[in-house]
Amino acid sequence: MEIFSTIVPASTVVHVLAVVIGMGAALSADLLFHFFSKDKHFSFVELRTLGILSKTVWYSIIIIIVSGIFLFLSDTEKYLDSSKFLAKMTIMGILLINGDLKWTNKFGFHYLFKGHTEAWLEQNPEYNGRIIIKK
């Protein structure tokens, strides 16, 4: 499509910036989570920090997907024939599924970030007394 071919440079810049910001936020969140969880106590500031980083990662993923669609539509035949592109899409799919399961189902951090600590502990009684939220 002609319109998408004209915005390839801008889409590429936005795509790369979103990848860098998202990757940096994800790495920071993982490192801070391990640092914060050493004492098995999370303060509200620590949870808020992890929540901000999590939102940054998800916003970056949305931007990566949208700008990636623009890049893909600029030359669909080229990308569909590229094993490198198909491998990247497979990896992106796995990362999205892994990230969603990690942050919502297994640990339930979406409850903690929104201040629903009691509800989360009711659903995960094995963490009662093991994880303490400092007020």
PAMARLUM-679021 format. One record per residue: residue number from 1; residue in one letter; chain; x, y, z of N, C-alpha, C, O in turn. Coordinates in Angstrom, 2 decimals. Layout:
# PAMARLUM-679021
REC  num  residu  chaine     n.c1     n.c2     n.c3    ca.c1    ca.c2    ca.c3     c.c1     c.c2     c.c3     o.c1     o.c2     o.c3
REC  NUM       A       A        X        Y        Z        X        Y        Z        X        Y        Z        X        Y        Z
...
END
This chain:
# PAMARLUM-679021
REC  num  residu  chaine     n.c1     n.c2     n.c3    ca.c1    ca.c2    ca.c3     c.c1     c.c2     c.c3     o.c1     o.c2     o.c3
REC    1       M       A     0.84    -1.17     0.00     0.00     0.00     0.00     0.88     1.24     0.00     1.84     1.34     0.76
REC    2       E       A     0.54     2.15    -0.85     1.35     3.35    -1.07     1.47     4.23     0.18     2.56     4.71     0.49
REC    3       I       A     0.40     4.42     0.89     0.41     5.31     2.06     1.37     4.81     3.14     2.04     5.61     3.79
REC    4       F       A     1.44     3.50     3.32     2.31     2.94     4.35     3.77     3.01     3.94     4.66     3.08     4.79
REC    5       S       A     4.03     2.99     2.63     5.41     3.11     2.15     6.00     4.48     2.46     7.20     4.62     2.68
REC    6       T       A     5.13     5.51     2.48     5.64     6.87     2.71     5.96     7.13     4.19     6.72     8.04     4.50
REC    7       I       A     5.38     6.34     5.08     5.64     6.58     6.51     6.59     5.56     7.12     6.68     5.44     8.35
REC    8       V       A     7.30     4.82     6.29     8.24     3.82     6.79     9.32     4.42     7.68     9.57     3.88     8.76
REC    9       P       A     9.96     5.53     7.30    11.01     6.07     8.19    10.46     6.46     9.57    11.08     6.14    10.59
REC   10       A       A     9.33     7.14     9.61     8.75     7.54    10.90     8.32     6.31    11.70     8.54     6.24    12.90
REC   11       S       A     7.71     5.34    11.02     7.28     4.12    11.71     8.47     3.36    12.27     8.39     2.79    13.36
REC   12       T       A     9.56     3.34    11.54    10.76     2.64    11.99    11.33     3.30    13.24    11.70     2.61    14.20
REC   13       V       A    11.41     4.63    13.24    11.93     5.35    14.40    11.05     5.10    15.63    11.56     4.79    16.71
REC   14       V       A     9.74     5.22    15.46     8.81     4.99    16.57     8.92     3.55    17.05     8.91     3.29    18.26
REC   15       H       A     9.01     2.61    16.12     9.10     1.19    16.45    10.36     0.90    17.29    10.29     0.23    18.32
REC   16       V       A    11.49     1.41    16.84    12.76     1.17    17.55    12.75     1.83    18.92    13.20     1.23    19.90
REC   17       L       A    12.25     3.07    19.01    12.17     3.74    20.30    11.26     2.97    21.28    11.59     2.84    22.46
REC   18       A       A    10.15     2.48    20.79     9.24     1.71    21.65     9.90     0.42    22.13     9.72     0.02    23.28
REC   19       V       A    10.65    -0.22    21.26    11.37    -1.44    21.65    12.39    -1.13    22.74    12.49    -1.85    23.74
REC   20       V       A    13.16    -0.06    22.56    14.19     0.31    23.54    13.55     0.68    24.88    14.00     0.22    25.93
REC   21       I       A    12.50     1.50    24.85    11.84     1.91    26.10    11.18     0.72    26.78    11.30     0.56    28.00
REC   22       G       A    10.49    -0.11    26.01     9.83    -1.29    26.58    10.81    -2.28    27.16    10.59    -2.82    28.25
REC   23       M       A    11.90    -2.51    26.45    12.91    -3.44    26.95    13.57    -2.89    28.21    13.82    -3.64    29.16
REC   24       G       A    13.86    -1.59    28.23    14.46    -0.99    29.41    13.53    -1.05    30.61    13.97    -1.33    31.73
REC   25       A       A    12.25    -0.79    30.39    11.28    -0.84    31.49    11.10    -2.27    31.99    11.00    -2.50    33.20
REC   26       A       A    11.08    -3.24    31.07    10.94    -4.64    31.48    12.15    -5.11    32.28    12.00    -5.77    33.30
REC   27       L       A    13.33    -4.75    31.82    14.55    -5.12    32.54    14.57    -4.46    33.92    14.91    -5.10    34.92
REC   28       S       A    14.23    -3.18    33.96    14.19    -2.46    35.24    13.18    -3.08    36.19    13.46    -3.25    37.37
REC   29       A       A    12.00    -3.43    35.68    10.97    -4.03    36.52    11.44    -5.37    37.08    11.23    -5.65    38.26
REC   30       D       A    12.06    -6.18    36.25    12.55    -7.48    36.73    13.64    -7.32    37.79    13.61    -7.99    38.82
REC   31       L       A    14.59    -6.42    37.54    15.66    -6.20    38.50    15.12    -5.63    39.81    15.50    -6.08    40.89
REC   32       L       A    14.24    -4.63    39.71    13.68    -4.04    40.92    12.80    -5.02    41.68    12.79    -5.03    42.91
REC   33       F       A    12.07    -5.86    40.95    11.24    -6.85    41.63    12.10    -7.76    42.49    11.76    -8.03    43.64
REC   34       H       A    13.20    -8.24    41.94    14.09    -9.11    42.71    14.72    -8.37    43.89    14.90    -8.94    44.97
REC   35       F       A    15.05    -7.11    43.69    15.61    -6.30    44.77    14.56    -6.05    45.85    14.84    -6.20    47.04
REC   36       F       A    13.34    -5.66    45.44    12.27    -5.35    46.39    11.80    -6.59    47.14    11.40    -6.49    48.30
REC   37       S       A    11.85    -7.74    46.51    11.26    -8.95    47.12    12.24    -9.72    48.01    11.88   -10.75    48.56
REC   38       K       A    13.46    -9.25    48.14    14.44    -9.96    48.97    13.95   -10.15    50.40    14.12   -11.22    50.98
REC   39       D       A    13.34    -9.12    50.96    12.86    -9.22    52.34    11.41    -9.69    52.43    10.83    -9.75    53.52
REC   40       K       A    10.82   -10.02    51.28     9.42   -10.48    51.19     8.44    -9.45    51.73     7.35    -9.79    52.19
REC   41       H       A     8.84    -8.18    51.68     7.99    -7.07    52.08     7.94    -6.09    50.91     8.98    -5.77    50.33
REC   42       F       A     6.77    -5.63    50.56     6.61    -4.65    49.50     5.95    -3.40    50.09     4.88    -3.49    50.69
REC   43       S       A     6.58    -2.27    49.92     5.95    -1.02    50.34     5.05    -0.56    49.20     5.16    -1.05    48.07
REC   44       F       A     4.16     0.36    49.50     3.29     0.88    48.45     4.10     1.62    47.39     3.74     1.60    46.21
REC   45       V       A     5.18     2.26    47.79     6.05     2.95    46.83     6.68     1.93    45.88     6.75     2.16    44.68
REC   46       E       A     7.14     0.81    46.43     7.73    -0.24    45.59     6.70    -0.81    44.62     7.00    -1.02    43.45
REC   47       L       A     5.50    -1.06    45.11     4.45    -1.58    44.24     4.06    -0.57    43.19     3.83    -0.92    42.03
REC   48       R       A     3.99     0.70    43.58     3.65     1.74    42.61     4.74     1.84    41.54     4.44     2.01    40.36
REC   49       T       A     6.00     1.73    41.94     7.11     1.77    40.98     7.00     0.63    39.99     7.14     0.83    38.79
REC   50       L       A     6.76    -0.58    40.49     6.60    -1.73    39.60     5.38    -1.56    38.70     5.40    -1.97    37.54
REC   51       G       A     4.33    -0.96    39.23     3.13    -0.72    38.43     3.39     0.25    37.29     2.92     0.04    36.18
REC   52       I       A     4.13     1.31    37.57     4.48     2.28    36.52     5.32     1.62    35.44     5.10     1.83    34.25
REC   53       L       A     6.29     0.82    35.85     7.14     0.13    34.88     6.32    -0.87    34.06     6.53    -1.02    32.86
REC   54       S       A     5.38    -1.55    34.71     4.52    -2.50    34.00     3.68    -1.78    32.95     3.54    -2.25    31.82
REC   55       K       A     3.11    -0.64    33.33     2.31     0.13    32.37     3.18     0.61    31.22     2.74     0.62    30.07
REC   56       T       A     4.40     1.02    31.52     5.32     1.47    30.47     5.59     0.34    29.48     5.63     0.56    28.27
REC   57       V       A     5.79    -0.86    29.99     6.02    -2.02    29.11     4.80    -2.26    28.22     4.94    -2.45    27.02
REC   58       W       A     3.60    -2.24    28.82     2.40    -2.52    28.03     2.12    -1.43    27.00     1.70    -1.74    25.89
REC   59       Y       A     2.35    -0.16    27.35     2.19     0.91    26.36     3.21     0.76    25.24     2.89     0.98    24.07
REC   60       S       A     4.42     0.38    25.59     5.44     0.15    24.57     5.04    -0.99    23.64     5.23    -0.90    22.43
REC   61       I       A     4.48    -2.04    24.21     4.03    -3.17    23.38     2.95    -2.73    22.41     2.96    -3.13    21.24
REC   62       I       A     2.03    -1.91    22.87     0.97    -1.41    21.98     1.58    -0.60    20.84     1.20    -0.76    19.69
REC   63       I       A     2.52     0.28    21.18     3.18     1.10    20.15     3.98     0.22    19.20     3.99     0.46    17.99
REC   64       I       A     4.66    -0.80    19.73     5.41    -1.73    18.88     4.48    -2.44    17.91     4.80    -2.57    16.73
REC   65       I       A     3.34    -2.88    18.39     2.39    -3.58    17.52     1.84    -2.65    16.44     1.80    -3.03    15.27
REC   66       V       A     1.42    -1.44    16.82     0.84    -0.51    15.84     1.89    -0.10    14.80     1.62    -0.14    13.60
REC   67       S       A     3.08     0.29    15.26     4.11     0.69    14.30     4.56    -0.51    13.48     4.91    -0.35    12.31
REC   68       G       A     4.57    -1.69    14.07     4.91    -2.91    13.33     3.90    -3.22    12.24     4.27    -3.68    11.16
REC   69       I       A     2.64    -2.98    12.52     1.61    -3.18    11.49     1.83    -2.22    10.33     1.72    -2.61     9.17
REC   70       F       A     2.16    -0.95    10.65     2.46     0.01     9.57     3.64    -0.45     8.74     3.61    -0.38     7.51
REC   71       L       A     4.69    -0.93     9.40     5.86    -1.42     8.66     5.49    -2.65     7.82     5.89    -2.76     6.66
REC   72       F       A     4.72    -3.55     8.40     4.31    -4.76     7.69     3.48    -4.40     6.45     3.70    -4.96     5.38
REC   73       L       A     2.55    -3.46     6.60     1.68    -3.09     5.47     2.42    -2.32     4.39     1.92    -2.19     3.27
REC   74       S       A     3.61    -1.82     4.70     4.39    -1.11     3.68     4.93    -2.07     2.62     5.15    -1.65     1.48
REC   75       D       A     5.14    -3.33     2.97     5.63    -4.33     2.01     5.28    -5.73     2.52     6.14    -6.45     3.03
REC   76       T       A     4.02    -6.10     2.39     3.54    -7.36     2.96     4.23    -8.58     2.37     4.55    -9.52     3.09
REC   77       E       A     4.47    -8.56     1.07     5.10    -9.73     0.41     6.50    -9.98     0.97     6.88   -11.12     1.25
REC   78       K       A     7.25    -8.90     1.14     8.62    -9.02     1.67     8.60    -9.65     3.07     9.39   -10.55     3.36
REC   79       Y       A     7.71    -9.16     3.92     7.68    -9.64     5.30     7.13   -11.05     5.41     7.60   -11.83     6.24
REC   80       L       A     6.15   -11.39     4.60     5.59   -12.75     4.65     6.58   -13.80     4.16     6.51   -14.96     4.55
REC   81       D       A     7.50   -13.38     3.29     8.52   -14.32     2.78     9.77   -14.36     3.67    10.68   -15.15     3.41
REC   82       S       A     9.81   -13.52     4.69    11.00   -13.43     5.54    10.88   -14.36     6.74    10.00   -14.19     7.58
REC   83       S       A    11.79   -15.34     6.81    11.79   -16.23     7.98    12.19   -15.46     9.25    11.75   -15.80    10.34
REC   84       K       A    13.01   -14.44     9.09    13.41   -13.61    10.22    12.18   -12.90    10.82    12.01   -12.85    12.04
REC   85       F       A    11.33   -12.35     9.94    10.13   -11.67    10.41     9.19   -12.66    11.09     8.63   -12.35    12.15
REC   86       L       A     9.00   -13.83    10.52     8.11   -14.83    11.12     8.66   -15.32    12.46     7.89   -15.58    13.38
REC   87       A       A     9.97   -15.44    12.57    10.58   -15.83    13.85    10.35   -14.73    14.90    10.04   -15.03    16.05
REC   88       K       A    10.50   -13.46    14.50    10.27   -12.35    15.42     8.82   -12.32    15.88     8.55   -12.03    17.05
REC   89       M       A     7.89   -12.60    14.99     6.48   -12.61    15.37     6.17   -13.76    16.33     5.35   -13.61    17.24
REC   90       T       A     6.82   -14.89    16.13     6.64   -16.03    17.04     7.18   -15.68    18.42     6.53   -15.94    19.43
REC   91       I       A     8.37   -15.10    18.46     8.97   -14.69    19.73     8.10   -13.64    20.42     7.88   -13.71    21.63
REC   92       M       A     7.60   -12.67    19.66     6.73   -11.63    20.24     5.47   -12.26    20.82     5.02   -11.86    21.90
REC   93       G       A     4.89   -13.21    20.13     3.69   -13.89    20.64     3.97   -14.63    21.94     3.18   -14.58    22.88
REC   94       I       A     5.10   -15.32    21.98     5.47   -16.06    23.20     5.71   -15.08    24.35     5.27   -15.33    25.48
REC   95       L       A     6.39   -13.98    24.08     6.64   -12.99    25.12     5.35   -12.36    25.64     5.21   -12.12    26.84
REC   96       L       A     4.41   -12.10    24.74     3.13   -11.53    25.17     2.36   -12.51    26.06     1.82   -12.13    27.09
REC   97       I       A     2.33   -13.76    25.66     1.64   -14.77    26.46     2.33   -14.93    27.81     1.68   -14.98    28.85
REC   98       N       A     3.66   -15.02    27.79     4.43   -15.17    29.02     4.22   -13.97    29.94     4.00   -14.14    31.14
REC   99       G       A     4.30   -12.77    29.40     4.12   -11.57    30.20     2.73   -11.47    30.79     2.57   -11.05    31.94
REC  100       D       A     1.74   -11.84    30.03     0.37   -11.78    30.53     0.17   -12.79    31.65    -0.42   -12.46    32.68
REC  101       L       A     0.66   -14.00    31.46     0.50   -15.01    32.50     1.29   -14.64    33.75     0.82   -14.81    34.87
REC  102       K       A     2.50   -14.12    33.55     3.35   -13.77    34.69     2.73   -12.66    35.53     2.74   -12.74    36.76
REC  103       W       A     2.20   -11.65    34.88     1.76   -10.48    35.62     0.29   -10.51    36.03    -0.13    -9.67    36.82
REC  104       T       A    -0.49   -11.44    35.50    -1.89   -11.42    35.90    -2.33   -12.71    36.57    -3.01   -12.66    37.60
REC  105       N       A    -1.98   -13.83    36.03    -2.53   -15.08    36.56    -1.69   -15.67    37.68    -2.22   -16.00    38.74
REC  106       K       A    -0.39   -15.81    37.46     0.43   -16.52    38.43     0.62   -15.72    39.72     0.38   -16.23    40.81
REC  107       F       A     1.03   -14.47    39.60     1.35   -13.68    40.77     0.23   -12.72    41.16     0.17   -12.29    42.31
REC  108       G       A    -0.64   -12.38    40.23    -1.74   -11.49    40.55    -1.32   -10.07    40.86    -1.99    -9.40    41.65
REC  109       F       A    -0.24    -9.58    40.27     0.24    -8.25    40.59    -0.73    -7.15    40.16    -0.68    -6.03    40.68
REC  110       H       A    -1.62    -7.46    39.21    -2.57    -6.42    38.82    -3.44    -6.03    40.01    -3.85    -4.87    40.10
REC  111       Y       A    -3.73    -6.95    40.93    -4.48    -6.61    42.14    -3.63    -5.75    43.06    -4.11    -4.76    43.62
REC  112       L       A    -2.37    -6.13    43.23    -1.50    -5.40    44.14    -1.27    -3.97    43.67    -1.27    -3.04    44.48
REC  113       F       A    -1.08    -3.80    42.37    -0.82    -2.47    41.85    -2.03    -1.56    42.02    -1.87    -0.35    42.17
REC  114       K       A    -3.21    -2.12    42.00    -4.42    -1.31    42.12    -4.90    -1.21    43.55    -5.97    -0.67    43.81
REC  115       G       A    -4.12    -1.73    44.49    -4.45    -1.59    45.90    -5.44    -2.62    46.43    -6.04    -2.39    47.48
REC  116       H       A    -5.62    -3.72    45.75    -6.55    -4.76    46.18    -5.80    -5.89    46.88    -5.98    -7.06    46.57
REC  117       T       A    -4.98    -5.52    47.83    -4.13    -6.49    48.50    -4.92    -7.59    49.18    -4.58    -8.76    49.08
REC  118       E       A    -5.99    -7.20    49.88    -6.78    -8.19    50.63    -7.40    -9.21    49.68    -7.39   -10.41    49.95
REC  119       A       A    -7.94    -8.73    48.56    -8.56    -9.64    47.59    -7.52   -10.59    47.02    -7.79   -11.78    46.81
REC  120       W       A    -6.33   -10.06    46.76    -5.27   -10.91    46.20    -4.86   -11.98    47.21    -4.67   -13.14    46.84
REC  121       L       A    -4.71   -11.59    48.48    -4.31   -12.56    49.51    -5.40   -13.60    49.75    -5.10   -14.75    50.07
REC  122       E       A    -6.67   -13.22    49.59    -7.75   -14.20    49.70    -7.67   -15.24    48.59    -7.92   -16.42    48.82
REC  123       Q       A    -7.31   -14.80    47.38    -7.19   -15.72    46.24    -5.90   -16.52    46.29    -5.80   -17.57    45.65
REC  124       N       A    -4.91   -16.04    47.02    -3.61   -16.70    47.11    -3.22   -16.89    48.56    -2.26   -16.27    49.03
REC  125       P       A    -3.94   -17.74    49.30    -3.68   -17.86    50.74    -2.29   -18.39    51.07    -1.82   -18.20    52.19
REC  126       E       A    -1.63   -19.03    50.14    -0.30   -19.55    50.40     0.72   -18.43    50.65     1.80   -18.67    51.17
REC  127       Y       A     0.36   -17.19    50.26     1.26   -16.05    50.47     0.96   -15.30    51.76     1.69   -14.36    52.10
REC  128       N       A    -0.08   -15.67    52.48    -0.39   -15.01    53.76     0.80   -15.15    54.70     1.27   -16.26    54.97
REC  129       G       A     1.27   -14.04    55.19     2.41   -14.04    56.11     3.76   -14.10    55.40     4.78   -13.78    56.00
REC  130       R       A     3.77   -14.49    54.13     5.04   -14.56    53.39     5.33   -13.24    52.68     6.48   -12.83    52.58
REC  131       I       A     4.28   -12.60    52.19     4.43   -11.31    51.55     3.66   -10.29    52.36     2.46   -10.44    52.57
REC  132       I       A     4.35    -9.28    52.80     3.74    -8.27    53.65     3.82    -6.93    52.91     4.88    -6.52    52.45
REC  133       I       A     2.68    -6.28    52.81     2.63    -4.96    52.17     2.75    -3.92    53.26     1.88    -3.81    54.13
REC  134       K       A     3.84    -3.15    53.22     4.05    -2.11    54.22     3.16    -0.92    53.89     3.03    -0.54    52.73
REC  135       K       A     2.56    -0.34    54.91     1.71     0.85    54.67     2.43     2.10    55.03     1.88     3.19    54.90
END
